[in-house]
Amino acid sequence: MDLIINLIVYLVVFGLIWWLVSMLPLPAPVAQIVRVLFIILLILIVLSVFGIIPGGYLPPIRL
């Protein structure tokens, strides 16, 4: 259960950051690079929450 709560919190924070960055007036090539980096970060968050890769860089969330 704690795993699901951590995943939800990380995805909500990630979505808010993605939304704020998408509001920036970036040129098209830079926006494409940022979008690819965010997708890679999203994949890393999901894999590290489920323990597939070590996620030492993600702090544990204790509610």
PyMOL commands that place a pseudoatom at each C-alpha (Angstrom):
pseudoatom trace, name=CA, resn=MET, resi=1, chain=A, elem=C, hetatm=0, pos=[0.000, 0.000, 0.000]
pseudoatom trace, name=CA, resn=ASP, resi=2, chain=A, elem=C, hetatm=0, pos=[2.856, 2.335, 0.820]
pseudoatom trace, name=CA, resn=LEU, resi=3, chain=A, elem=C, hetatm=0, pos=[4.295, 1.650, -2.628]
pseudoatom trace, name=CA, resn=ILE, resi=4, chain=A, elem=C, hetatm=0, pos=[1.118, 2.836, -4.357]
pseudoatom trace, name=CA, resn=ILE, resi=5, chain=A, elem=C, hetatm=0, pos=[0.956, 6.010, -2.237]
pseudoatom trace, name=CA, resn=ASN, resi=6, chain=A, elem=C, hetatm=0, pos=[4.595, 6.817, -3.061]
pseudoatom trace, name=CA, resn=LEU, resi=7, chain=A, elem=C, hetatm=0, pos=[3.933, 6.282, -6.756]
pseudoatom trace, name=CA, resn=ILE, resi=8, chain=A, elem=C, hetatm=0, pos=[0.854, 8.511, -6.713]
pseudoatom trace, name=CA, resn=VAL, resi=9, chain=A, elem=C, hetatm=0, pos=[2.646, 11.308, -4.867]
pseudoatom trace, name=CA, resn=TYR, resi=10, chain=A, elem=C, hetatm=0, pos=[5.640, 11.176, -7.202]
pseudoatom trace, name=CA, resn=LEU, resi=11, chain=A, elem=C, hetatm=0, pos=[3.406, 11.207, -10.287]
pseudoatom trace, name=CA, resn=VAL, resi=12, chain=A, elem=C, hetatm=0, pos=[1.388, 14.163, -8.988]
pseudoatom trace, name=CA, resn=VAL, resi=13, chain=A, elem=C, hetatm=0, pos=[4.544, 16.163, -8.275]
pseudoatom trace, name=CA, resn=PHE, resi=14, chain=A, elem=C, hetatm=0, pos=[5.976, 15.123, -11.637]
pseudoatom trace, name=CA, resn=GLY, resi=15, chain=A, elem=C, hetatm=0, pos=[2.771, 16.217, -13.390]
pseudoatom trace, name=CA, resn=LEU, resi=16, chain=A, elem=C, hetatm=0, pos=[2.832, 19.613, -11.693]
pseudoatom trace, name=CA, resn=ILE, resi=17, chain=A, elem=C, hetatm=0, pos=[6.456, 20.184, -12.694]
pseudoatom trace, name=CA, resn=TRP, resi=18, chain=A, elem=C, hetatm=0, pos=[5.684, 19.057, -16.261]
pseudoatom trace, name=CA, resn=TRP, resi=19, chain=A, elem=C, hetatm=0, pos=[2.737, 21.466, -16.395]
pseudoatom trace, name=CA, resn=LEU, resi=20, chain=A, elem=C, hetatm=0, pos=[4.839, 24.383, -15.116]
pseudoatom trace, name=CA, resn=VAL, resi=21, chain=A, elem=C, hetatm=0, pos=[7.635, 23.683, -17.616]
pseudoatom trace, name=CA, resn=SER, resi=22, chain=A, elem=C, hetatm=0, pos=[5.136, 23.381, -20.473]
pseudoatom trace, name=CA, resn=MET, resi=23, chain=A, elem=C, hetatm=0, pos=[3.932, 26.915, -19.669]
pseudoatom trace, name=CA, resn=LEU, resi=24, chain=A, elem=C, hetatm=0, pos=[7.393, 28.311, -20.461]
pseudoatom trace, name=CA, resn=PRO, resi=25, chain=A, elem=C, hetatm=0, pos=[7.791, 29.873, -23.916]
pseudoatom trace, name=CA, resn=LEU, resi=26, chain=A, elem=C, hetatm=0, pos=[10.510, 27.537, -25.183]
pseudoatom trace, name=CA, resn=PRO, resi=27, chain=A, elem=C, hetatm=0, pos=[11.609, 27.272, -28.828]
pseudoatom trace, name=CA, resn=ALA, resi=28, chain=A, elem=C, hetatm=0, pos=[10.476, 24.096, -30.606]
pseudoatom trace, name=CA, resn=PRO, resi=29, chain=A, elem=C, hetatm=0, pos=[13.823, 22.183, -30.545]
pseudoatom trace, name=CA, resn=VAL, resi=30, chain=A, elem=C, hetatm=0, pos=[14.348, 22.935, -26.854]
pseudoatom trace, name=CA, resn=ALA, resi=31, chain=A, elem=C, hetatm=0, pos=[10.765, 21.955, -26.027]
pseudoatom trace, name=CA, resn=GLN, resi=32, chain=A, elem=C, hetatm=0, pos=[11.243, 18.621, -27.809]
pseudoatom trace, name=CA, resn=ILE, resi=33, chain=A, elem=C, hetatm=0, pos=[14.422, 17.891, -25.832]
pseudoatom trace, name=CA, resn=VAL, resi=34, chain=A, elem=C, hetatm=0, pos=[12.699, 18.816, -22.563]
pseudoatom trace, name=CA, resn=ARG, resi=35, chain=A, elem=C, hetatm=0, pos=[9.738, 16.565, -23.426]
pseudoatom trace, name=CA, resn=VAL, resi=36, chain=A, elem=C, hetatm=0, pos=[12.058, 13.608, -24.100]
pseudoatom trace, name=CA, resn=LEU, resi=37, chain=A, elem=C, hetatm=0, pos=[13.922, 14.198, -20.833]
pseudoatom trace, name=CA, resn=PHE, resi=38, chain=A, elem=C, hetatm=0, pos=[10.654, 14.311, -18.897]
pseudoatom trace, name=CA, resn=ILE, resi=39, chain=A, elem=C, hetatm=0, pos=[9.501, 11.039, -20.464]
pseudoatom trace, name=CA, resn=ILE, resi=40, chain=A, elem=C, hetatm=0, pos=[12.806, 9.391, -19.534]
pseudoatom trace, name=CA, resn=LEU, resi=41, chain=A, elem=C, hetatm=0, pos=[12.464, 10.726, -15.982]
pseudoatom trace, name=CA, resn=LEU, resi=42, chain=A, elem=C, hetatm=0, pos=[8.900, 9.396, -15.780]
pseudoatom trace, name=CA, resn=ILE, resi=43, chain=A, elem=C, hetatm=0, pos=[10.073, 5.928, -16.829]
pseudoatom trace, name=CA, resn=LEU, resi=44, chain=A, elem=C, hetatm=0, pos=[12.886, 6.033, -14.254]
pseudoatom trace, name=CA, resn=ILE, resi=45, chain=A, elem=C, hetatm=0, pos=[10.468, 7.055, -11.479]
pseudoatom trace, name=CA, resn=VAL, resi=46, chain=A, elem=C, hetatm=0, pos=[8.079, 4.208, -12.237]
pseudoatom trace, name=CA, resn=LEU, resi=47, chain=A, elem=C, hetatm=0, pos=[10.874, 1.626, -12.511]
pseudoatom trace, name=CA, resn=SER, resi=48, chain=A, elem=C, hetatm=0, pos=[12.543, 2.740, -9.291]
pseudoatom trace, name=CA, resn=VAL, resi=49, chain=A, elem=C, hetatm=0, pos=[9.280, 2.804, -7.313]
pseudoatom trace, name=CA, resn=PHE, resi=50, chain=A, elem=C, hetatm=0, pos=[8.615, -0.816, -8.269]
pseudoatom trace, name=CA, resn=GLY, resi=51, chain=A, elem=C, hetatm=0, pos=[12.212, -1.776, -7.438]
pseudoatom trace, name=CA, resn=ILE, resi=52, chain=A, elem=C, hetatm=0, pos=[13.277, -2.781, -10.949]
pseudoatom trace, name=CA, resn=ILE, resi=53, chain=A, elem=C, hetatm=0, pos=[16.194, -0.355, -10.829]
pseudoatom trace, name=CA, resn=PRO, resi=54, chain=A, elem=C, hetatm=0, pos=[17.793, 1.024, -7.662]
pseudoatom trace, name=CA, resn=GLY, resi=55, chain=A, elem=C, hetatm=0, pos=[16.174, 4.341, -6.803]
pseudoatom trace, name=CA, resn=GLY, resi=56, chain=A, elem=C, hetatm=0, pos=[18.494, 5.813, -4.232]
pseudoatom trace, name=CA, resn=TYR, resi=57, chain=A, elem=C, hetatm=0, pos=[17.954, 9.279, -5.638]
pseudoatom trace, name=CA, resn=LEU, resi=58, chain=A, elem=C, hetatm=0, pos=[14.222, 9.215, -4.821]
pseudoatom trace, name=CA, resn=PRO, resi=59, chain=A, elem=C, hetatm=0, pos=[13.600, 10.043, -1.171]
pseudoatom trace, name=CA, resn=PRO, resi=60, chain=A, elem=C, hetatm=0, pos=[11.060, 7.852, 0.611]
pseudoatom trace, name=CA, resn=ILE, resi=61, chain=A, elem=C, hetatm=0, pos=[7.799, 9.610, 1.433]
pseudoatom trace, name=CA, resn=ARG, resi=62, chain=A, elem=C, hetatm=0, pos=[6.402, 9.001, 4.910]
pseudoatom trace, name=CA, resn=LEU, resi=63, chain=A, elem=C, hetatm=0, pos=[2.882, 10.237, 5.530]
for i in range(1, 63): cmd.bond("trace and resi %d" % i, "trace and resi %d" % (i + 1))
show_as sticks, trace
zoom trace
